Amino acid sequence: MPETEPQSEPTAVSMYDLLASCAAARAVSTPPRAPEPESRRAPAPRHREAA
């Protein structure tokens, strides 16, 4: 029978690292929002001419 590699102990992961990795995965896997239609956008402020 071939020798098997000894199983290592599971690595402890801090809650901070776990939450950070989940947030990073969500940010990478979420597609960007579609642009809003022009009719729903507020009109751009007009520039006033200097005096």
C-alpha positions as a printed Julia matrix, in Angstrom:
51×3 Matrix{Float64}:
   0.0    0.0     0.0
   1.48   3.44   -0.94
   2.28   5.85    1.83
  -0.09   8.78    2.2
   0.98  12.26    3.14
   0.23  13.17    6.73
  -2.79  15.41    7.02
  -1.99  18.84    8.34
  -3.98  20.64   10.97
  -6.58  23.09    9.63
  -5.26  26.64    9.57
  -7.04  29.07   11.86
  -8.44  32.11   10.07
  -9.4   35.24   11.95
 -12.95  36.52   11.62
 -11.57  39.78   10.21
  -9.75  37.93    7.4
 -12.8   35.78    6.69
 -15.12  38.8     6.42
 -12.58  40.72    4.34
 -12.23  37.84    1.88
 -16.03  37.55    1.57
 -16.35  41.31    0.93
 -13.6   41.16   -1.68
 -15.22  38.19   -3.42
 -18.58  39.97   -3.49
 -17.04  43.16   -4.9
 -15.26  41.25   -7.65
 -18.24  39.08   -8.59
 -20.89  41.84   -8.63
 -21.37  43.36  -12.1
 -21.41  47.16  -12.36
 -24.77  48.91  -12.21
 -26.41  49.84  -15.47
 -26.38  53.58  -16.18
 -29.59  55.42  -15.36
 -31.7   56.61  -18.25
 -31.14  60.27  -19.14
 -34.73  61.16  -18.21
 -34.22  60.09  -14.58
 -31.0   62.03  -14.06
 -31.09  65.48  -12.56
 -30.11  68.19  -15.03
 -26.46  69.18  -14.85
 -25.9   72.58  -13.21
 -25.19  75.28  -15.76
 -21.98  77.25  -15.48
 -22.42  80.95  -14.99
 -20.23  83.36  -16.87
 -17.69  85.2   -14.78
 -18.36  88.9   -14.24
